[in-house]
Amino acid sequence: MEYVRLGNTGLKVSRICLGMMSYGDPDWREWVLGEDQAEPFVRHAADLGINFFDTADVYSAGVSEEVTGRLLRQVFPVREDYVLATKVFSRTGPGPNDGGLSRKHILAGIDESLRRLGVDYVDLYQIHRWDDETPIEETMGALHDVVRAGKARYIGASSMYAWQFAKAQHVAELRGATRFVSMQNHYNLAYREEEREMIPQCLDMGVGVIPWSPLARGFLTGNRTRDGQRHTARASSDPFSDSMYADADFDVVDALVEVANGRGLPPPQVALAWLLHRLGVTAPIVGATKLSHLDDAVAAVDVRLSDDEVKRLEEPYRPHPILGHG
């Protein structure tokens, strides 16, 4: 395993981050694994050298945080040996203030997340989306106070427009407040719109890029076909994914399979290898419901693609509408 700094910080994270959305309450999503089933994945991740774990308050309606906290304490007896990230924004209750990025919700949200996780602090506290209803000055001030209180070491952001991210960073700088150190965005071989503005901006600002859905919610692993077949439980119950990828994207999958076959490697490993070596990418957030998913992800760190292979992988790409910001 390789370890790199998260953006311009001194925080060292593994090149692969294990996304914990797949672990929690199976009643929330049929493909989610319960705690007993999830335990081998966290243990195997640690054995492979993964020290970076990402969850959110909304996953499994909070149960993911509970499971994540318990499993990490079992596998890592020393708190400083792992890097824990969670998120705030999504609605977590029926009240008018049980969502968004108001000062009220952020300060309540961090306390609830820490309680569920069973820790005194998180390493990275991220805003899950942009909040059009709250002034960014209020949000950045509240996040700064979370850091000053010792409840988070760093703050990060997730999918938004580049101008929004620039505005948030500028507001923090003007006020002498804590700035975002990471951007968790939607980026993979089948969706590369982030290359236009967000990733160049992150490079300019020294912000680490930790993409979500690096395998396009299974699309790049062949979990669906052109004729509409669905090969996994998630592919059969994920209408959001159906709206994200179009028929033309199967050309990308075909190129991926061709390159992977030429190297004698699984397609997911090649797709992750491409992403891992894109400029600015720190650590893709990988979901795993089979132990082999983790093996493929970690093996991808050492795969080097030739210029010709990269060209063949990228050639079929077609521009997309902006996705994942809502």
C-alpha positions as CSV (number, residue, x, y, z in Angstrom):
1,M,0.0,0.0,0.0
2,E,1.1,3.5,-0.7
3,Y,0.3,6.4,1.6
4,V,0.1,10.0,0.4
5,R,-0.7,13.4,1.9
6,L,-4.3,14.5,1.7
7,G,-4.0,17.7,-0.4
8,N,-1.5,20.1,1.2
9,T,-2.1,18.7,4.7
10,G,0.3,16.5,6.6
11,L,-2.3,13.8,7.0
12,K,-1.2,10.5,5.4
13,V,-4.0,8.4,3.8
14,S,-3.9,5.1,1.9
15,R,-4.3,5.4,-1.9
16,I,-7.6,3.4,-1.5
17,C,-10.4,4.6,0.8
18,L,-13.0,2.0,1.9
19,G,-16.5,3.4,1.5
20,M,-18.7,2.3,4.4
21,M,-22.1,2.9,2.7
22,S,-22.3,-0.8,2.0
23,Y,-22.3,-1.7,5.7
24,G,-25.1,-1.0,8.1
25,D,-28.8,-1.9,7.9
26,P,-29.9,-4.3,5.2
27,D,-33.4,-2.9,5.6
28,W,-32.2,0.5,4.2
29,R,-31.0,-1.0,0.9
30,E,-31.1,-4.7,0.0
31,W,-27.4,-4.8,-1.0
32,V,-26.2,-3.4,2.4
33,L,-24.4,-5.9,4.6
34,G,-25.0,-6.1,8.3
35,E,-22.3,-5.8,11.0
36,D,-21.4,-9.4,11.2
37,Q,-21.0,-9.6,7.4
38,A,-19.1,-6.4,7.3
39,E,-16.5,-7.3,9.9
40,P,-14.3,-9.4,7.5
41,F,-14.2,-6.5,5.0
42,V,-12.8,-4.0,7.5
43,R,-10.4,-6.5,8.8
44,H,-9.2,-7.5,5.3
45,A,-8.9,-3.8,4.4
46,A,-6.7,-3.2,7.4
47,D,-4.6,-6.3,6.5
48,L,-4.1,-4.8,3.0
49,G,-2.9,-1.5,4.5
50,I,-6.0,0.6,4.0
51,N,-6.2,3.2,6.8
52,F,-8.9,5.5,5.3
53,F,-12.6,4.9,5.9
54,D,-15.5,7.1,4.7
55,T,-19.1,7.1,5.9
56,A,-22.0,9.6,6.3
57,D,-24.8,10.3,8.8
58,V,-27.4,9.4,6.2
59,Y,-26.1,6.0,5.3
60,S,-28.5,3.3,6.7
61,A,-30.1,6.2,8.6
62,G,-27.1,6.4,10.9
63,V,-26.5,2.7,11.4
64,S,-23.5,2.8,9.0
65,E,-21.8,5.2,11.4
66,E,-22.6,2.9,14.4
67,V,-21.3,-0.2,12.5
68,T,-18.2,1.7,11.2
69,G,-17.3,2.9,14.7
70,R,-17.6,-0.5,16.3
71,L,-15.7,-2.3,13.6
72,L,-12.9,0.2,13.5
73,R,-12.4,0.0,17.2
74,Q,-12.2,-3.8,16.9
75,V,-9.7,-3.8,14.1
76,F,-7.6,-0.8,15.1
77,P,-7.0,-0.7,18.9
78,V,-5.2,2.6,18.5
79,R,-7.4,5.5,17.3
80,E,-4.5,7.2,15.6
81,D,-3.9,4.3,13.3
82,Y,-6.9,5.0,11.0
83,V,-8.4,8.0,9.3
84,L,-12.1,8.4,9.7
85,A,-14.4,10.6,7.5
86,T,-18.1,11.3,7.7
87,K,-20.5,13.8,6.2
88,V,-23.3,16.2,7.1
89,F,-26.1,17.8,5.0
90,S,-28.8,15.1,4.3
91,R,-32.0,15.0,6.1
92,T,-31.7,12.9,9.3
93,G,-35.1,13.6,10.9
94,P,-38.5,15.0,10.3
95,G,-37.9,18.5,11.8
96,P,-37.3,21.6,9.7
97,N,-33.7,21.8,10.9
98,D,-32.8,18.2,10.5
99,G,-30.9,18.8,7.3
100,G,-28.9,21.3,5.4
101,L,-25.8,23.2,6.4
102,S,-27.1,25.7,9.0
103,R,-25.1,26.3,12.1
104,K,-27.8,24.6,14.1
105,H,-27.7,21.4,12.0
106,I,-23.9,21.2,11.7
107,L,-23.3,21.6,15.4
108,A,-26.0,19.1,16.2
109,G,-24.8,16.8,13.4
110,I,-21.2,16.5,14.5
111,D,-22.3,15.6,18.0
112,E,-24.7,12.9,16.8
113,S,-22.1,11.5,14.4
114,L,-19.5,11.3,17.1
115,R,-22.0,9.6,19.4
116,R,-22.9,7.0,16.8
117,L,-19.2,6.4,15.8
118,G,-18.2,6.2,19.4
119,V,-15.2,8.5,19.0
120,D,-14.1,11.9,20.3
121,Y,-13.3,13.3,16.9
122,V,-13.4,12.5,13.2
123,D,-10.4,13.2,11.0
124,L,-12.4,14.6,8.1
125,Y,-15.8,16.2,8.4
126,Q,-17.4,16.8,5.0
127,I,-20.4,18.7,3.7
128,H,-22.3,16.2,1.6
129,R,-23.7,18.7,-0.8
130,W,-24.1,22.5,-1.3
131,D,-27.0,24.1,0.6
132,D,-28.7,26.8,-1.4
133,E,-30.8,27.9,1.6
134,T,-27.9,28.7,4.0
135,P,-25.3,31.5,3.5
136,I,-21.9,30.0,3.0
137,E,-20.5,32.4,5.6
138,E,-22.7,30.6,8.2
139,T,-21.6,27.2,7.1
140,M,-17.9,27.9,7.0
141,G,-18.1,29.6,10.4
142,A,-19.8,26.6,11.9
143,L,-17.3,24.2,10.4
144,H,-14.5,26.3,11.7
145,D,-16.0,26.1,15.2
146,V,-16.2,22.2,14.8
147,V,-12.5,22.1,14.1
148,R,-11.6,24.6,16.9
149,A,-13.6,22.5,19.4
150,G,-11.4,19.5,18.5
151,K,-14.3,17.5,17.0
152,A,-12.8,17.3,13.5
153,R,-9.2,17.6,12.4
154,Y,-10.0,18.7,8.9
155,I,-13.0,19.6,6.8
156,G,-13.9,18.6,3.2
157,A,-16.6,19.1,0.6
158,S,-18.4,16.9,-1.8
159,S,-20.1,17.3,-5.2
160,M,-20.8,20.9,-6.1
161,Y,-20.0,23.4,-8.9
162,A,-16.5,24.7,-9.0
163,W,-17.7,28.3,-8.5
164,Q,-19.4,27.2,-5.3
165,F,-16.3,25.5,-4.0
166,A,-14.2,28.6,-4.9
167,K,-16.7,30.8,-3.1
168,A,-16.6,28.7,0.1
169,Q,-12.8,28.7,0.1
170,H,-12.7,32.5,-0.4
171,V,-15.1,33.1,2.4
172,A,-13.0,31.0,4.8
173,E,-9.8,32.8,3.8
174,L,-11.4,36.2,4.2
175,R,-12.5,35.3,7.7
176,G,-9.4,33.5,8.8
177,A,-11.4,30.3,9.1
178,T,-10.7,26.7,8.3
179,R,-10.6,25.8,4.6
180,F,-11.6,22.6,2.9
181,V,-8.7,20.2,2.3
182,S,-10.5,17.7,0.2
183,M,-13.1,17.3,-2.6
184,Q,-15.2,14.1,-2.8
185,N,-16.6,14.3,-6.3
186,H,-18.2,12.1,-8.9
187,Y,-15.3,11.0,-11.1
188,N,-14.6,7.8,-13.1
189,L,-13.8,6.5,-16.6
190,A,-17.5,6.9,-17.6
191,Y,-18.0,10.4,-16.0
192,R,-15.1,12.8,-16.5
193,E,-16.9,16.2,-16.4
194,E,-14.9,17.1,-13.3
195,E,-11.8,17.4,-15.4
196,R,-13.2,20.6,-16.9
197,E,-13.1,22.9,-13.8
198,M,-13.2,21.2,-10.4
199,I,-10.0,19.1,-10.7
200,P,-7.9,22.0,-12.1
201,Q,-9.2,24.1,-9.3
202,C,-8.3,21.5,-6.7
203,L,-4.8,21.2,-8.1
204,D,-4.5,25.0,-7.9
205,M,-5.7,25.1,-4.3
206,G,-3.7,22.1,-3.1
207,V,-7.0,20.2,-2.4
208,G,-7.0,16.4,-2.3
209,V,-9.5,14.7,-4.7
210,I,-11.2,11.6,-3.2
211,P,-13.7,10.5,-5.9
212,W,-16.9,8.7,-5.1
213,S,-18.3,6.0,-7.4
214,P,-14.9,5.3,-9.0
215,L,-16.4,2.3,-10.7
216,A,-19.6,4.1,-11.7
217,R,-21.8,2.3,-9.2
218,G,-20.8,-1.0,-10.8
219,F,-21.4,0.1,-14.3
220,L,-17.7,-0.3,-15.1
221,T,-17.6,-3.8,-13.6
222,G,-20.3,-5.1,-16.0
223,N,-23.2,-5.2,-13.6
224,R,-25.6,-4.3,-16.4
225,T,-25.7,-4.8,-20.2
226,R,-26.8,-2.8,-23.2
227,D,-30.0,-4.9,-23.5
228,G,-31.1,-4.0,-20.0
229,Q,-30.0,-7.1,-18.0
230,R,-29.0,-6.5,-14.4
231,H,-26.4,-8.8,-12.8
232,T,-26.3,-7.6,-9.2
233,A,-28.8,-6.6,-6.5
234,R,-27.6,-3.0,-6.5
235,A,-27.9,-2.7,-10.3
236,S,-31.5,-4.0,-10.0
237,S,-32.5,-1.5,-7.3
238,D,-30.6,1.6,-8.1
239,P,-32.7,4.0,-10.3
240,F,-30.2,6.8,-9.6
241,S,-27.5,4.9,-11.5
242,D,-29.9,4.4,-14.4
243,S,-30.2,8.1,-14.7
244,M,-26.4,8.7,-14.6
245,Y,-25.1,6.5,-17.4
246,A,-26.3,6.3,-21.0
247,D,-26.1,3.8,-23.9
248,A,-23.0,5.5,-25.3
249,D,-21.2,4.8,-22.0
250,F,-21.2,1.1,-22.9
251,D,-18.5,1.9,-25.5
252,V,-16.3,2.9,-22.6
253,V,-17.0,-0.4,-20.9
254,D,-16.1,-2.2,-24.1
255,A,-12.8,-0.4,-24.3
256,L,-12.1,-1.2,-20.7
257,V,-12.8,-4.9,-21.2
258,E,-10.5,-4.9,-24.3
259,V,-7.6,-3.2,-22.4
260,A,-8.1,-5.4,-19.3
261,N,-8.1,-8.6,-21.4
262,G,-5.0,-7.5,-23.1
263,R,-3.3,-7.1,-19.7
264,G,-4.9,-10.3,-18.2
265,L,-6.4,-8.2,-15.4
266,P,-10.0,-7.7,-14.2
267,P,-11.7,-4.7,-15.7
268,P,-12.3,-3.0,-12.3
269,Q,-8.6,-3.1,-11.6
270,V,-7.8,-1.4,-14.8
271,A,-10.6,1.2,-14.3
272,L,-9.2,2.0,-10.8
273,A,-5.6,2.1,-12.1
274,W,-6.6,4.7,-14.7
275,L,-8.3,6.8,-12.0
276,L,-5.5,6.4,-9.4
277,H,-3.0,7.9,-11.9
278,R,-5.1,10.9,-12.9
279,L,-3.6,14.2,-11.9
280,G,-4.8,15.3,-8.5
281,V,-6.5,12.1,-7.4
282,T,-5.5,11.1,-3.8
283,A,-7.7,8.1,-3.0
284,P,-10.8,6.8,-4.7
285,I,-13.6,5.7,-2.3
286,V,-14.2,2.1,-3.1
287,G,-17.3,0.1,-2.0
288,A,-16.9,-3.7,-1.5
289,T,-19.4,-6.4,-1.0
290,K,-17.0,-9.2,-2.0
291,L,-13.5,-9.5,-0.5
292,S,-12.1,-9.7,-4.1
293,H,-13.3,-6.1,-4.6
294,L,-10.7,-5.0,-2.0
295,D,-8.0,-7.2,-3.5
296,D,-8.6,-5.7,-7.0
297,A,-8.7,-2.2,-5.6
298,V,-5.4,-2.5,-3.8
299,A,-3.7,-4.3,-6.7
300,A,-4.7,-1.4,-8.9
301,V,-2.3,0.9,-7.0
302,D,0.6,-0.9,-8.7
303,V,-0.8,-1.1,-12.2
304,R,0.8,1.3,-14.7
305,L,-1.0,1.8,-18.0
306,S,0.8,2.7,-21.2
307,D,0.0,5.9,-23.1
308,D,-1.7,3.7,-25.7
309,E,-3.8,1.9,-23.2
310,V,-4.9,5.2,-21.7
311,K,-5.8,6.6,-25.1
312,R,-7.9,3.5,-25.9
313,L,-9.7,3.8,-22.5
314,E,-10.4,7.5,-22.9
315,E,-11.3,7.6,-26.6
316,P,-14.9,6.5,-26.4
317,Y,-15.9,9.1,-23.8
318,R,-18.8,11.4,-24.6
319,P,-19.7,14.5,-22.6
320,H,-22.4,14.2,-19.9
321,P,-24.9,16.5,-18.3
322,I,-23.6,17.6,-14.8
323,L,-24.6,14.8,-12.4
324,G,-24.4,14.2,-8.7
325,H,-24.6,17.8,-7.5
326,G,-28.2,17.7,-6.3
